Amino acid sequence: MAFEVWLMFTAAAFLNVVSPGPAIILAISNGVSWGYKSVLAAALGNIMGIFILSSISMLGLGLVLKTSALLFTILKVLGACYLVYLGIKKFRSKDTFFVEAEDEQIASVKINYFAKFKEAFMIAMTNPKAILFFVAFFPMFLDTSLAAFPQFMIMTLTFMALSFISLASFGYLAKSVRHWFKNVSLVKIFHRVTGGIFIGFGVALLQVKN
């Protein structure tokens, strides 16, 4: 892959990863509610999902999803249900410790980071739009005179790195303003807003057509 093409891909991918979506909202929610380590755990889950989705696309299985209305609908409904489930869970959350506590107190509490990893991983894996994105986006930058696999790997690793940096940055900013939410009422409003956004993403996903 030519360096100039890689730069164009990186610029286009950057615009995609900083666009608001469920992964970014989750990073912000984790940053405010659970601390920065939870943000990083979720970011790792997200890029693991990206790697698998890119591999599916590279193997040509993404085209199967694109041409199969049934498979697309099944994955879409599963993804929407999971987003709505997360939204209801966050909407009903009454946990205020992590926004009221200091960093030292948070560090002393055992948090299930694997659960944060799994949440982000499931959000990535149950999004059919992501697979269609890789199927449509990556081939635009392929040089047909060169082997496809190394180019796919370069683009996949680049996209993973950009996604991780983006989520880590949004999460860090959210963690940095956690002190704004010392008021319990504001915490509850935050949980309800983020929960509502997740539910909205779930409903929007149901409207997506193959």
C-alpha positions as CSV (number, residue, x, y, z in Angstrom):
1,M,0.0,0.0,0.0
2,A,1.4,3.4,-1.0
3,F,2.0,5.8,1.8
4,E,-0.2,8.5,0.1
5,V,-3.1,6.0,0.0
6,W,-2.5,5.0,3.6
7,L,-2.7,8.7,4.6
8,M,-6.0,9.1,2.7
9,F,-7.3,6.0,4.4
10,T,-6.2,7.2,7.8
11,A,-7.9,10.6,7.3
12,A,-11.2,9.0,6.2
13,A,-11.0,6.4,9.0
14,F,-10.3,9.1,11.6
15,L,-13.5,10.9,10.6
16,N,-15.4,7.7,11.1
17,V,-14.1,6.8,14.5
18,V,-14.7,10.3,16.0
19,S,-18.3,10.3,14.7
20,P,-20.8,9.9,17.6
21,G,-22.0,6.3,18.0
22,P,-22.7,3.7,20.7
23,A,-19.0,3.0,21.3
24,I,-18.2,6.7,22.0
25,I,-21.3,7.1,24.3
26,L,-20.2,4.0,26.2
27,A,-16.7,5.4,26.6
28,I,-18.1,8.7,28.0
29,S,-20.5,6.8,30.3
30,N,-17.6,4.6,31.6
31,G,-15.4,7.6,32.0
32,V,-17.9,9.4,34.2
33,S,-19.3,6.4,36.0
34,W,-16.5,3.9,36.4
35,G,-13.1,5.5,35.9
36,Y,-10.5,5.4,33.2
37,K,-9.5,1.8,33.5
38,S,-13.0,0.8,32.6
39,V,-12.7,3.1,29.5
40,L,-9.5,1.2,28.4
41,A,-11.1,-2.2,29.0
42,A,-14.1,-1.3,26.8
43,A,-11.8,0.2,24.2
44,L,-10.0,-3.1,24.0
45,G,-13.3,-4.9,23.6
46,N,-14.2,-2.5,20.8
47,I,-11.1,-3.1,18.8
48,M,-11.3,-6.8,19.3
49,G,-14.7,-6.6,17.7
50,I,-13.3,-4.5,14.9
51,F,-10.6,-7.1,14.2
52,I,-13.1,-9.9,13.9
53,L,-15.5,-7.8,11.7
54,S,-12.7,-6.8,9.4
55,S,-11.6,-10.5,9.2
56,I,-15.2,-11.5,8.3
57,S,-15.2,-8.8,5.6
58,M,-11.8,-9.9,4.3
59,L,-12.9,-13.6,4.1
60,G,-15.9,-12.5,1.9
61,L,-18.5,-13.4,4.6
62,G,-19.5,-9.8,4.7
63,L,-20.9,-10.1,1.2
64,V,-23.0,-13.0,2.4
65,L,-24.5,-10.7,5.0
66,K,-25.0,-8.0,2.4
67,T,-26.9,-10.2,0.1
68,S,-28.9,-12.2,2.7
69,A,-31.9,-10.2,4.0
70,L,-32.6,-12.8,6.6
71,L,-29.1,-12.8,8.2
72,F,-29.0,-9.0,8.1
73,T,-32.3,-8.8,9.8
74,I,-31.4,-11.3,12.5
75,L,-28.1,-9.5,13.3
76,K,-29.9,-6.1,13.2
77,V,-32.6,-7.2,15.6
78,L,-30.0,-8.7,18.0
79,G,-27.9,-5.6,17.9
80,A,-30.9,-3.3,18.5
81,C,-32.1,-5.5,21.4
82,Y,-28.7,-5.4,23.0
83,L,-28.5,-1.6,22.7
84,V,-32.0,-1.2,24.1
85,Y,-31.0,-3.5,27.0
86,L,-27.9,-1.4,27.8
87,G,-30.0,1.7,27.5
88,I,-32.6,0.4,30.0
89,K,-29.9,-0.8,32.3
90,K,-28.2,2.6,32.3
91,F,-31.5,4.5,32.5
92,R,-32.4,2.6,35.7
93,S,-29.0,2.9,37.2
94,K,-28.9,4.5,40.7
95,D,-25.2,4.0,41.2
96,T,-23.5,7.3,42.3
97,F,-20.4,6.1,44.1
98,F,-18.0,6.4,41.2
99,V,-18.9,10.0,40.4
100,E,-18.8,11.0,44.0
101,A,-15.7,9.2,45.0
102,E,-12.1,10.3,44.6
103,D,-9.6,8.5,42.3
104,E,-8.0,6.9,45.3
105,Q,-11.3,5.4,46.5
106,I,-12.1,4.1,43.0
107,A,-8.7,2.5,42.8
108,S,-9.5,0.5,46.0
109,V,-12.8,-0.9,44.6
110,K,-12.8,-4.2,42.6
111,I,-14.4,-3.5,39.2
112,N,-15.4,-6.2,36.7
113,Y,-13.3,-4.9,33.8
114,F,-14.1,-8.0,31.7
115,A,-17.8,-7.0,31.9
116,K,-16.8,-3.6,30.4
117,F,-14.7,-5.4,27.7
118,K,-17.7,-7.6,26.9
119,E,-20.2,-4.7,26.6
120,A,-18.1,-2.9,24.1
121,F,-17.2,-6.2,22.2
122,M,-20.9,-7.1,21.9
123,I,-21.8,-3.6,20.7
124,A,-19.3,-3.9,17.9
125,M,-20.1,-7.5,17.0
126,T,-23.9,-7.1,16.8
127,N,-23.8,-4.1,14.5
128,P,-24.5,-5.2,10.9
129,K,-23.7,-1.6,9.7
130,A,-20.1,-2.2,10.8
131,I,-19.7,-5.2,8.6
132,L,-21.2,-3.5,5.6
133,F,-18.9,-0.5,6.3
134,F,-15.8,-2.7,6.1
135,V,-17.1,-4.4,3.0
136,A,-17.7,-1.1,1.3
137,F,-14.9,1.1,2.7
138,F,-11.7,-1.0,2.7
139,P,-11.8,-2.0,-1.0
140,M,-11.8,1.6,-2.0
141,F,-8.2,1.9,-0.9
142,L,-7.0,-1.5,-2.2
143,D,-4.3,-1.5,-4.8
144,T,-5.3,-4.4,-7.1
145,S,-1.8,-4.9,-8.4
146,L,-0.6,-5.9,-4.9
147,A,-1.6,-8.7,-2.5
148,A,-4.8,-7.9,-0.8
149,F,-4.1,-9.5,2.6
150,P,-1.2,-7.3,3.7
151,Q,-3.2,-4.2,2.7
152,F,-6.3,-5.4,4.7
153,M,-4.1,-6.0,7.7
154,I,-2.5,-2.5,7.5
155,M,-5.9,-0.9,7.2
156,T,-7.4,-3.1,10.0
157,L,-4.5,-2.3,12.4
158,T,-4.7,1.4,11.5
159,F,-8.5,1.5,12.1
160,M,-8.1,-0.4,15.4
161,A,-5.4,2.1,16.6
162,L,-7.5,5.1,15.7
163,S,-10.6,3.6,17.4
164,F,-8.7,2.9,20.6
165,I,-7.2,6.4,20.6
166,S,-10.5,8.0,20.0
167,L,-12.4,6.0,22.7
168,A,-9.6,6.5,25.2
169,S,-9.6,10.2,24.5
170,F,-13.3,10.6,24.8
171,G,-13.3,8.5,28.0
172,Y,-10.4,10.5,29.5
173,L,-12.3,13.8,28.8
174,A,-15.4,12.3,30.5
175,K,-13.3,11.1,33.5
176,S,-11.8,14.6,33.8
177,V,-15.1,16.3,34.2
178,R,-16.5,13.7,36.6
179,H,-16.4,16.3,39.4
180,W,-19.2,18.1,37.6
181,F,-21.5,15.3,38.6
182,K,-21.0,15.4,42.4
183,N,-24.7,16.3,42.7
184,V,-26.7,13.1,42.9
185,S,-29.6,14.6,40.8
186,L,-27.1,15.4,38.0
187,V,-25.8,11.8,38.2
188,K,-29.3,10.4,37.7
189,I,-30.0,12.8,34.8
190,F,-26.7,11.6,33.2
191,H,-27.7,8.0,33.6
192,R,-31.1,8.7,32.0
193,V,-29.7,10.7,29.2
194,T,-27.0,8.1,28.3
195,G,-29.6,5.3,28.7
196,G,-32.0,7.2,26.4
197,I,-29.3,7.6,23.8
198,F,-28.5,3.9,23.8
199,I,-32.2,3.2,23.4
200,G,-32.3,5.7,20.5
201,F,-29.4,4.0,18.8
202,G,-31.2,0.6,19.1
203,V,-34.4,2.0,17.6
204,A,-32.4,3.7,14.8
205,L,-30.6,0.4,14.1
206,L,-33.9,-1.3,13.4
207,Q,-34.6,1.3,10.7
208,V,-31.4,0.4,8.8
209,K,-32.0,-1.4,5.5
210,N,-29.5,-3.8,3.8
